[in-house]
Amino acid sequence: MPLIRALARPLLASTFLVGGVETLRNPEPKIPKAAKVVGDLHEKLPALSNTKQVVQADAALKVVAGGMLALGKFPRISSLALAASLAPTTIAGHRFWEEKDPGVRQSQLFHFFKNVSLLGGLIIAAVDTEGRPSLGYRAKRAPTTVKHAAAEQLHKTEAMAASALRSAKDAVADAKGAVADALPG
């Protein structure tokens, strides 16, 4: 499985890296489509008032998170970041429901579902624990694990105490023997 992950992660990340770099170099074509989504948020989030900056920030996120995913660095977090970025990008960029031309509509529908497929891949990557137990599983088992560890430590401590007691009894017996030998008799 490690080889599969080493191949699959860069493949999944490639579209985000290429698209992100292209958008950073030339954000203008994306701005009108992004404005349809960002424009709705202007009143609620004034920080999103500059659509070009939002497009560039999204592209930078795609490059950074895509690079991290490709390199296998924080793959679950980077997959979640890419998924969170992909949803609004898809809604902004592939609004097939608004298209009147059947050819354009079909193309946008295709790209919309391509992105939905990528989202599915990102979700799988985000929950991939690489064979290790998930945090939820470990949290659920923590009380039992602590209980067993405490019982094992108690057993070791009791064994050490018993050994120390035997050593003390032996030392007392040796001392009594030495005292008895030393007394005139």
C-alpha positions as CSV (number, residue, x, y, z in Angstrom):
1,M,0.0,0.0,0.0
2,P,2.8,2.6,0.6
3,L,3.7,2.4,-3.1
4,I,0.1,2.9,-4.1
5,R,-0.1,6.0,-1.8
6,A,3.2,7.3,-3.1
7,L,1.8,7.1,-6.7
8,A,-1.8,8.1,-6.1
9,R,-1.3,11.2,-4.0
10,P,0.8,13.1,-6.6
11,L,-1.7,12.0,-9.3
12,L,-4.6,13.4,-7.3
13,A,-2.6,16.5,-6.4
14,S,-1.5,17.2,-10.0
15,T,-4.6,19.0,-11.1
16,F,-4.6,21.3,-8.1
17,L,-0.9,22.1,-8.6
18,V,-1.2,22.8,-12.3
19,G,-4.5,24.8,-11.9
20,G,-3.2,26.7,-8.9
21,V,0.0,27.8,-10.6
22,E,-1.8,28.8,-13.8
23,T,-4.4,30.8,-11.8
24,L,-1.6,32.5,-9.8
25,R,0.1,33.5,-13.1
26,N,-3.1,34.6,-14.7
27,P,-6.1,35.1,-12.3
28,E,-8.1,37.4,-14.6
29,P,-10.1,34.7,-16.5
30,K,-11.3,33.2,-13.2
31,I,-12.5,36.5,-11.7
32,P,-15.8,36.9,-13.4
33,K,-16.9,33.3,-12.5
34,A,-15.6,33.6,-9.0
35,A,-17.5,36.9,-8.6
36,K,-20.7,35.1,-8.8
37,V,-19.9,33.1,-5.7
38,V,-17.8,35.7,-3.9
39,G,-20.3,38.5,-4.6
40,D,-22.9,36.7,-2.6
41,L,-20.5,36.8,0.4
42,H,-19.5,40.5,0.3
43,E,-22.1,41.6,2.7
44,K,-21.5,38.7,5.2
45,L,-17.7,38.7,5.0
46,P,-16.3,42.1,4.0
47,A,-12.8,40.6,3.8
48,L,-13.9,38.8,0.7
49,S,-14.7,42.1,-1.1
50,N,-11.7,41.8,-3.5
51,T,-12.5,38.9,-5.8
52,K,-9.1,38.9,-7.4
53,Q,-7.4,38.4,-4.0
54,V,-9.9,35.6,-3.2
55,V,-9.0,33.9,-6.5
56,Q,-5.3,34.2,-5.8
57,A,-5.7,33.0,-2.2
58,D,-7.6,30.0,-3.4
59,A,-4.9,29.3,-6.1
60,A,-2.2,29.6,-3.4
61,L,-4.0,27.2,-1.2
62,K,-4.3,24.7,-4.0
63,V,-0.6,25.0,-4.7
64,V,0.5,24.6,-1.1
65,A,-2.0,21.9,-0.2
66,G,-1.5,20.1,-3.5
67,G,2.3,20.1,-2.9
68,M,1.9,18.8,0.6
69,L,-0.4,16.0,-0.6
70,A,1.9,15.1,-3.5
71,L,4.8,14.9,-1.1
72,G,2.8,13.0,1.5
73,K,3.2,15.7,4.1
74,F,0.1,16.1,6.3
75,P,-1.9,14.3,3.6
76,R,-5.2,14.2,5.5
77,I,-5.2,17.9,6.3
78,S,-4.1,18.9,2.8
79,S,-6.8,16.7,1.4
80,L,-9.4,18.4,3.6
81,A,-8.1,21.8,2.5
82,L,-8.3,20.9,-1.1
83,A,-11.8,19.5,-0.7
84,A,-12.9,22.7,1.1
85,S,-11.4,24.7,-1.8
86,L,-12.8,22.5,-4.5
87,A,-16.5,22.9,-3.6
88,P,-16.8,26.7,-4.1
89,T,-14.5,26.5,-7.1
90,T,-16.8,23.9,-8.7
91,I,-19.9,26.0,-8.0
92,A,-18.3,29.1,-9.4
93,G,-16.5,27.6,-12.4
94,H,-19.0,25.0,-13.7
95,R,-22.5,26.5,-13.4
96,F,-24.0,24.2,-16.0
97,W,-27.5,25.0,-14.9
98,E,-27.0,28.6,-16.2
99,E,-25.9,27.6,-19.6
100,K,-28.3,28.0,-22.6
101,D,-26.1,26.5,-25.3
102,P,-26.4,22.7,-25.2
103,G,-22.7,22.1,-26.1
104,V,-21.4,24.5,-23.4
105,R,-23.9,23.1,-20.9
106,Q,-22.7,19.5,-21.6
107,S,-19.1,20.6,-21.2
108,Q,-19.8,22.4,-17.9
109,L,-21.8,19.4,-16.7
110,F,-18.8,17.1,-17.5
111,H,-16.4,19.4,-15.6
112,F,-18.8,19.7,-12.7
113,F,-18.9,15.9,-12.3
114,K,-15.2,15.6,-12.8
115,N,-14.7,17.9,-9.9
116,V,-17.3,15.9,-7.9
117,S,-15.2,12.8,-8.6
118,L,-12.0,14.6,-7.4
119,L,-13.9,15.6,-4.3
120,G,-14.6,11.9,-3.7
121,G,-10.9,11.1,-4.1
122,L,-10.0,13.9,-1.7
123,I,-12.5,12.6,0.9
124,I,-11.0,9.1,0.6
125,A,-7.5,10.6,1.0
126,A,-8.7,12.7,4.0
127,V,-9.9,9.6,5.9
128,D,-6.9,7.4,5.0
129,T,-5.2,6.5,8.2
130,E,-2.5,4.4,6.4
131,G,-3.4,1.3,8.3
132,R,-3.1,3.0,11.7
133,P,-6.1,3.2,14.0
134,S,-8.0,6.4,13.6
135,L,-8.1,9.0,16.4
136,G,-11.7,8.1,17.1
137,Y,-10.8,4.4,17.6
138,R,-7.8,5.3,19.8
139,A,-9.9,7.7,21.9
140,K,-12.6,5.0,22.3
141,R,-10.0,2.5,23.4
142,A,-8.0,4.9,25.6
143,P,-9.7,4.0,28.9
144,T,-9.1,0.3,28.3
145,T,-5.5,0.9,27.2
146,V,-4.9,3.0,30.3
147,K,-6.5,0.5,32.6
148,H,-4.4,-2.3,31.2
149,A,-1.2,-0.2,31.4
150,A,-2.0,0.7,35.0
151,A,-2.7,-2.9,35.9
152,E,0.6,-4.0,34.3
153,Q,2.5,-1.3,36.1
154,L,0.8,-2.3,39.4
155,H,1.8,-5.9,38.8
156,K,5.4,-4.8,38.2
157,T,5.4,-2.6,41.3
158,E,4.0,-5.5,43.4
159,A,6.7,-7.8,42.1
160,M,9.4,-5.3,42.9
161,A,8.0,-4.7,46.4
162,A,7.9,-8.5,47.0
163,S,11.5,-8.8,45.8
164,A,12.5,-5.9,48.0
165,L,10.7,-7.5,51.0
166,R,12.5,-10.8,50.4
167,S,15.8,-9.0,50.2
168,A,15.0,-7.2,53.4
169,K,14.1,-10.4,55.2
170,D,17.3,-12.1,53.9
171,A,19.3,-9.1,55.2
172,V,17.6,-9.3,58.6
173,A,18.3,-13.1,58.8
174,D,21.9,-12.5,57.8
175,A,22.2,-9.8,60.4
176,K,20.7,-12.0,63.1
177,G,23.2,-14.8,62.1
178,A,26.1,-12.4,62.2
179,V,25.0,-11.1,65.6
180,A,24.6,-14.7,66.9
181,D,28.1,-15.6,65.6
182,A,29.6,-12.6,67.2
183,L,28.2,-13.2,70.6
184,P,30.3,-15.3,73.0
185,G,28.8,-18.6,73.4
